[in-house]
Amino acid sequence: MSTLGNPLPATLGELRASGWRSRPVKEEVRANAAARIAARKPVVEGLVGYDSTVLPALENALIARHDIIFLGERGQAKTRLMRGLVDLLDEVLPVVAGSEILDDPYHPVSRYARELVAEKGDDCPVEWVGRHQRFGEKLATPDTSIADLIGEVDPVKVAEGRYLSDELTLHYGLVPRTNRGIFAINELPDLAERIQVGLLNVLEERDVQIRGYKIRLPLDVMLVASANPEDYTSRGRIITPLKDRFGAQIRTHYPLDTSTEVEVIAQEAEVAGMDGVKLDVPGYMAEVVAQLSQFARQSPQVNQRSGVSVRLGVANYETLAAAALRRALRLGEAEAVPRVSDLPALVSSSAGKIELDSLDDGGEDDLVARLYRQAVLGVFRARVDPAELAQAVAELDDGSSVEVGDDVASSDYVEVLAKHPGLRLPAGKLAGSESPPALASAVELVLEGLHLSKRLNKYVRDGVTSYQARSRQ
């Protein structure tokens, strides 16, 4: 952080007089990370479920001043980790005014900055850049070029009369422009090998050839990258010298349990009520959504090398909330609470986020339906006391049935509880209130749980679902 006060030094002479000291970017990041660790603060904010796994490894890498690669499947916060490192840079940093590559006023690298410092001396103008100006990011794609990362001859500057061999004809790429900062590459193995070699030359050998012209660029860059383990470790799509460049290889992972998955979903999902409609998502329905993702990561039908992103749970949670809001708007209810009968809507938000290994057992729709039924059963068993269910089942042995559906008014469920008081105890405990929409959601979970436990039959006709005793024919 800057401790120089305001106004900040505007010339090289004022900068020297202020006592400001230059330090490599990795030293800067190391010091700021150490301050956070000592204060018992996370080095990267906004991460859930990584406190005892990823973050300790990251802290070690930062203290060791290593370049870092994060290995993990899609949706494991690799990009967020890389972008979060920006906060470990100082708030502001002095550079030679007008420098394209953020030259250190004490140790200028580019020809422009060297000549300006030599000409002006202590009167050389200094400007200050924020930490976000010192972060560069590139998604690696097969068409990424040396010009993108390193630079290219600028034809306009040549037309102005400069020679091709003149360093001032260069238009610098992303890496030089991130000098004294952090450069992040997403999906590193997707870079063509010749581009990887060019990147290695800049980071390791400190030189680069552009159009046959060789220049020295002693850049001060911290390199962080991300990759899918399948591409990085198995397919040989990264050159060995560049792989050797990374001092730390940190493995990310998906949430290890349902509670962590719920916490991630709550942090990332964007849901809210609408004018005149209050939205309330019960904890047990959030658990159903989270368990669906957890079971998908265990399913033999799902391609686990591709992974099941946490975005699946986030999208499903948002869709579930939207389905409840849609029903409330349609029925004119003031409160929207998701129900089990809303779960078929998750087929649309799950499509494309689950990659199947085989279609032998049906398609995505069938798989999602099986997964959410499995999740409902798991939540039901965890949330409902079996001893409280006997009366509810017995009441349906008299030949009556209970009809539910995503377009059934919440008030109808209150009548169901009046006719079947055995449902009130388990449903009331789940609902936690006497709100009709909350009770409706709880009733559906209890009934579906009893069906999946093979204690009730379930029939679906013309969009209406009815639950009946198994003894009925």
C-alpha positions in Angstrom: 0.0 0.0 0.0 1.1 3.6 -0.6 2.2 5.5 2.4 3.5 8.5 0.5 0.5 10.7 1.3 -1.2 13.1 -1.1 -0.2 14.6 -3.5 2.0 11.9 -4.8 5.5 12.7 -6.2 5.3 13.9 -9.7 9.0 13.8 -10.7 11.8 11.4 -10.3 13.5 13.8 -7.9 10.4 14.1 -5.7 10.1 10.3 -5.8 13.7 9.9 -4.5 13.1 12.5 -1.8 10.0 10.7 -0.6 12.0 7.6 0.3 10.0 5.3 -2.0 11.8 2.1 -2.8 11.5 -0.1 -5.8 10.9 -3.9 -5.4 10.2 -6.8 -7.7 6.5 -7.6 -8.2 6.9 -11.0 -6.5 8.4 -9.3 -3.4 5.5 -6.9 -3.4 3.0 -9.7 -3.6 4.8 -11.7 -1.0 4.9 -8.8 1.5 1.2 -8.0 1.1 0.3 -11.7 1.3 2.3 -12.1 4.5 0.5 -9.1 6.0 -2.9 -10.7 5.3 -1.7 -14.1 6.7 -0.5 -12.4 9.9 -3.8 -10.6 10.2 -5.6 -14.0 9.7 -7.3 -12.7 6.5 -7.6 -14.8 3.3 -5.1 -13.9 0.6 -7.9 -14.1 -1.9 -11.4 -13.0 -0.9 -14.7 -14.6 -1.9 -13.7 -18.2 -2.0 -15.7 -20.9 -0.3 -14.5 -24.4 0.6 -10.8 -23.8 0.0 -9.7 -22.8 3.5 -7.9 -26.0 4.3 -6.9 -27.1 0.8 -6.2 -24.6 -1.9 -5.5 -21.5 0.1 -2.7 -22.9 2.2 -0.9 -24.1 -1.0 -1.5 -20.7 -2.5 0.0 -18.9 0.5 3.1 -21.1 0.4 3.5 -20.3 -3.3 3.2 -16.6 -2.7 5.7 -16.6 0.1 8.1 -18.7 -2.0 7.7 -16.1 -4.9 6.6 -18.8 -7.4 4.8 -18.5 -10.7 1.6 -20.6 -10.3 -0.6 -22.8 -12.4 -4.0 -23.8 -11.1 -5.2 -27.2 -12.3 -8.9 -28.0 -12.2 -12.0 -28.9 -14.1 -14.4 -26.2 -15.2 -16.2 -24.2 -12.6 -13.7 -24.5 -9.8 -13.0 -20.8 -9.4 -9.6 -20.9 -11.1 -10.2 -17.5 -12.9 -11.5 -16.0 -9.6 -8.3 -17.1 -7.9 -6.1 -15.5 -10.5 -8.1 -12.3 -10.6 -8.1 -12.2 -6.8 -4.4 -11.9 -6.7 -4.7 -8.3 -8.0 -5.6 -7.2 -4.4 -2.1 -8.3 -3.3 -0.5 -5.6 -5.4 0.1 -2.2 -3.9 -2.7 0.3 -4.3 -0.6 2.6 -6.6 2.8 2.3 -8.3 5.0 5.0 -9.9 6.0 4.6 -13.5 7.8 6.7 -16.0 5.1 9.0 -17.5 4.0 7.9 -20.9 5.6 4.5 -20.7 3.7 1.7 -22.4 5.2 -1.0 -20.3 5.0 0.7 -16.8 8.8 1.3 -16.6 10.3 1.6 -13.1 11.6 5.2 -12.8 14.7 3.8 -11.0 15.3 1.0 -13.5 13.7 1.8 -16.9 13.6 -1.0 -19.4 12.2 0.4 -22.6 14.2 2.6 -24.9 11.6 5.4 -24.5 11.9 5.4 -20.8 15.7 5.1 -20.7 16.0 8.1 -23.0 13.5 10.1 -21.1 15.2 9.5 -17.8 18.6 10.2 -19.3 17.4 13.5 -20.8 15.3 14.8 -17.9 17.1 13.4 -14.9 15.4 14.3 -11.6 12.8 16.3 -13.6 11.6 13.1 -15.4 7.8 13.1 -15.0 6.3 10.3 -13.0 2.7 9.1 -13.0 0.9 6.6 -10.8 -1.0 3.6 -11.9 -3.6 1.6 -9.9 -3.3 -2.1 -9.1 -5.9 -3.1 -11.7 -3.8 -1.5 -14.5 -1.0 -3.9 -13.6 -3.1 -7.1 -14.3 -3.2 -8.6 -17.7 -5.3 -11.6 -18.7 -5.6 -13.7 -21.9 -7.8 -16.6 -22.7 -5.5 -18.9 -24.6 -7.0 -19.9 -28.0 -5.3 -21.7 -30.9 -5.3 -18.5 -32.9 -3.4 -16.5 -30.3 -0.4 -14.9 -31.9 3.0 -13.6 -30.8 1.7 -10.2 -31.6 -1.1 -10.6 -29.0 1.3 -11.7 -26.2 4.7 -10.1 -27.1 4.2 -7.4 -29.7 4.4 -6.5 -33.4 6.0 -3.9 -35.6 3.6 -0.9 -35.8 3.3 0.1 -39.5 2.2 3.6 -38.5 5.4 4.2 -36.6 7.4 2.9 -39.6 5.5 5.2 -41.9 6.5 8.1 -39.6 10.1 7.4 -40.7 11.5 5.0 -38.1 13.6 2.0 -39.1 12.3 -1.6 -38.5 15.3 -2.2 -36.3 14.3 0.7 -34.1 12.7 -0.5 -30.8 10.4 2.5 -30.9 8.6 0.9 -33.9 7.2 -1.9 -31.7 3.7 -2.1 -30.5 4.0 -4.0 -27.3 1.7 -7.0 -26.5 -0.1 -8.0 -23.4 2.9 -9.5 -21.5 5.2 -6.4 -21.8 2.3 -4.1 -20.9 1.9 -6.1 -17.7 5.5 -5.4 -16.7 5.7 -5.0 -12.9 2.4 -6.8 -12.6 0.6 -10.1 -12.8 -0.2 -11.8 -16.1 -2.8 -14.5 -16.2 -3.4 -17.1 -19.0 -6.6 -19.1 -18.9 -6.4 -22.6 -20.4 -2.7 -22.5 -21.0 -2.4 -25.8 -23.0 -4.5 -24.3 -25.8 -1.6 -22.0 -26.8 0.2 -23.2 -29.9 3.6 -24.6 -29.1 5.5 -21.9 -31.0 3.6 -19.3 -28.9 4.5 -21.1 -25.7 8.2 -20.9 -26.8 7.9 -17.1 -27.4 6.3 -16.7 -24.0 9.1 -18.8 -22.4 11.7 -16.6 -24.0 10.3 -13.5 -22.5 9.8 -14.9 -19.1 12.9 -17.0 -18.8 15.5 -15.7 -21.3 14.3 -12.1 -21.2 14.6 -11.6 -24.9 12.2 -11.8 -27.9 12.5 -11.7 -31.7 9.9 -9.7 -33.6 10.2 -9.8 -37.3 13.8 -10.9 -37.0 14.7 -8.0 -34.7 16.0 -9.2 -31.3 15.5 -7.0 -28.3 16.2 -7.5 -24.6 13.2 -7.1 -22.3 14.1 -7.8 -18.7 10.5 -7.8 -17.7 9.3 -8.2 -14.1 6.2 -10.3 -14.4 4.5 -12.8 -12.1 2.9 -15.5 -14.3 -0.3 -17.3 -13.2 -2.2 -19.7 -15.4 -5.0 -22.2 -15.4 -5.5 -25.5 -17.1 -7.7 -28.6 -17.1 -5.7 -31.5 -15.7 -6.6 -33.7 -18.6 -5.0 -31.3 -21.1 -2.0 -30.4 -18.8 -0.9 -33.8 -17.6 -2.1 -36.3 -20.1 -2.2 -35.0 -23.7 1.3 -33.4 -23.8 -0.1 -30.1 -25.0 2.4 -27.9 -23.1 6.1 -27.7 -23.7 8.2 -29.1 -20.9 10.4 -26.0 -20.4 7.3 -23.8 -19.9 5.8 -26.4 -17.5 9.0 -26.3 -15.6 8.7 -22.5 -15.3 5.9 -22.8 -12.7 7.2 -23.2 -9.2 3.8 -24.2 -7.8 1.1 -26.4 -9.3 -2.1 -26.1 -7.2 -5.0 -28.5 -7.6 -8.5 -27.0 -7.3 -11.6 -29.0 -6.5 -15.4 -28.9 -6.3 -17.2 -28.4 -3.0 -16.5 -31.5 -0.9 -19.9 -31.6 0.8 -23.5 -30.4 0.4 -23.2 -27.6 3.0 -20.3 -26.1 1.1 -22.1 -26.4 -2.2 -25.1 -24.6 -0.7 -22.8 -21.9 0.6 -21.3 -21.4 -2.9 -24.8 -21.3 -4.5 -26.0 -18.8 -2.0 -23.0 -16.6 -2.7 -23.2 -16.8 -6.5 -26.9 -17.1 -7.3 -28.8 -13.9 -8.2 -32.4 -14.3 -7.1 -34.9 -11.8 -5.8 -38.6 -11.3 -5.4 -40.6 -9.2 -7.8 -43.0 -6.3 -7.2 -45.7 -7.6 -5.0 -44.2 -11.1 -4.6 -41.8 -12.1 -1.9 -39.4 -15.0 -2.6 -38.4 -17.5 0.0 -36.3 -20.5 -0.9 -36.4 -23.1 2.0 -33.1 -24.5 3.1 -34.2 -28.0 2.2 -34.9 -27.0 -1.4 -31.4 -25.4 -1.6 -30.0 -28.7 -0.4 -31.9 -30.6 -3.1 -30.3 -28.4 -5.7 -26.8 -28.8 -4.1 -27.2 -32.6 -3.8 -28.2 -32.8 -7.4 -24.7 -31.4 -8.3 -23.0 -33.6 -5.8 -24.7 -36.8 -7.2 -23.9 -35.7 -10.8 -20.2 -35.7 -9.9 -20.6 -39.3 -8.7 -22.7 -40.6 -11.5 -21.0 -43.1 -13.8 -23.1 -41.8 -16.7 -21.5 -38.3 -16.4 -18.1 -37.6 -18.0 -16.1 -36.7 -14.9 -13.1 -35.6 -16.9 -15.2 -32.8 -18.2 -16.4 -32.1 -14.7 -19.7 -30.8 -13.3 -19.3 -27.1 -12.7 -20.7 -25.3 -9.6 -22.5 -23.2 -12.2 -24.9 -26.1 -12.5 -26.1 -25.6 -9.0 -26.2 -21.8 -9.4 -28.3 -22.0 -12.6 -30.6 -24.6 -11.1 -31.2 -22.6 -8.0 -32.0 -19.5 -10.1 -34.4 -21.6 -12.3 -36.1 -23.1 -9.2 -36.7 -19.6 -7.8 -38.0 -18.4 -11.2 -40.4 -21.3 -11.4 -41.8 -20.4 -8.0 -42.1 -16.7 -8.9 -43.9 -17.6 -12.1 -46.5 -19.7 -10.2 -47.0 -16.9 -7.7 -47.6 -14.3 -10.5 -49.9 -16.7 -12.3 -52.0 -17.5 -9.2 -51.9 -14.0 -7.7 -50.1 -15.1 -4.5 -47.9 -12.7 -2.5 -45.2 -15.2 -1.6 -43.3 -17.6 -3.8 -41.8 -20.7 -2.3 -40.2 -23.4 -4.6 -41.7 -26.9 -4.4 -40.8 -30.4 -5.5 -43.2 -30.0 -8.4 -40.9 -27.2 -9.7 -37.9 -29.5 -10.1 -38.7 -30.6 -13.7 -37.9 -27.0 -14.7 -34.2 -27.8 -13.9 -33.9 -29.9 -17.1 -33.5 -26.7 -19.1 -30.9 -25.1 -16.7 -29.0 -28.4 -16.5 -28.8 -28.9 -20.3 -25.2 -28.4 -21.6 -23.7 -28.4 -18.1 -23.6 -32.2 -17.8 -21.7 -34.1 -20.4 -22.8 -37.7 -20.7 -20.4 -40.6 -21.3 -23.1 -42.7 -22.9 -26.6 -42.3 -24.1 -27.4 -46.0 -23.5 -29.5 -45.2 -20.4 -31.4 -42.3 -21.9 -30.6 -38.6 -22.5 -29.9 -35.6 -20.3 -33.5 -35.1 -19.4 -33.8 -38.6 -17.9 -30.5 -38.3 -16.1 -31.5 -34.9 -14.5 -34.9 -36.4 -13.4 -33.1 -39.3 -11.7 -30.6 -37.0 -10.1 -33.2 -34.7 -8.5 -35.3 -37.6 -7.3 -32.1 -39.0 -5.7 -31.5 -35.6 -4.1 -35.0 -35.3 -2.8 -34.8 -38.7 -1.2 -31.5 -37.8 0.4 -32.8 -34.5 1.8 -36.1 -36.2 3.0 -34.2 -38.9 4.9 -31.9 -36.2 6.5 -34.7 -33.8 7.4 -37.7 -35.8 8.3 -38.1 -38.1 11.4 -39.4 -41.5 10.2 -41.4 -41.9 13.5 -43.5 -38.9 12.5 -44.7 -40.4 9.2 -46.7 -43.5 10.2 -49.9 -41.5 10.8 -49.6 -39.8 7.4 -49.3 -43.1 5.6 -52.1 -44.7 7.6 -54.5 -41.8 6.8 -54.1 -42.6 3.1 -55.0 -46.3 3.6 -58.7 -45.4 3.7 -58.7 -44.9 -0.1 -58.2 -41.2 -0.2 -55.4 -39.4 -2.2 -53.6 -36.1 -2.2 -53.3 -34.1 -5.4 -50.4 -31.7 -5.9 -48.8 -29.8 -8.8 -46.9 -26.7 -9.8 -50.2 -24.8 -10.6 -52.1 -25.8 -7.5 -52.8 -22.9 -5.2 -51.1 -22.8 -1.8 -54.4 -22.5 0.0 -55.3 -26.0 -1.4 -52.4 -27.5 0.6 -53.8 -26.0 3.8 -57.0 -27.9 3.1 -55.0 -31.0 2.5 -53.4 -30.6 6.0 -56.9 -30.2 7.5 -58.1 -33.5 5.9 -54.8 -35.3 6.7 -53.6 -34.1 10.1 -50.9 -36.8 10.0 -49.0 -34.6 7.5 -49.1 -31.5 9.6 -46.3 -32.5 12.1 -43.6 -33.4 9.6 -44.7 -30.7 7.1 -45.0 -28.0 9.8 -41.5 -28.7 11.1 -40.1 -28.5 7.6 -42.0 -25.3 6.8 -41.1 -23.6 10.1 -44.1 -21.3 9.7 -47.9 -21.3 9.0 -47.4 -19.5 5.6 -49.5 -21.4 3.1 -46.8 -21.3 0.3 -44.2 -22.6 2.9 -46.6 -25.4 4.0 -47.3 -26.3 0.4 -43.6 -26.8 -0.3 -43.1 -28.9 2.8 -46.1 -31.1 2.0 -44.7 -31.9 -1.4 -41.3 -32.8 0.0 -42.9 -35.2 2.5 -45.2 -36.8 0.0 -42.4 -37.2 -2.6 -40.1 -38.6 0.0 -42.7 -41.2 1.1 -43.1 -42.2 -2.6 -39.4 -42.5 -3.2 -39.2 -44.5 0.1 -41.7 -46.9 -1.4 -44.4 -46.1 1.1 -46.8 -44.3 -1.3 -47.7 -44.7 -4.9 -47.5 -41.8 -7.3 -49.6 -41.2 -10.4 -49.2 -38.4 -12.9 -52.1 -37.6 -15.3 -52.7 -34.5 -17.3 -50.1 -32.5 -15.3 -51.7 -33.4 -12.0 -49.8 -35.6 -9.5 -51.6 -37.7 -6.9 -50.2 -39.7 -4.0 -52.0 -42.8 -2.7 -51.4 -45.7 -0.4 -49.4 -48.5 -1.9 -52.2 -51.0 -0.9 -54.6 -49.4 -3.3 -55.1 -51.0 -6.7 
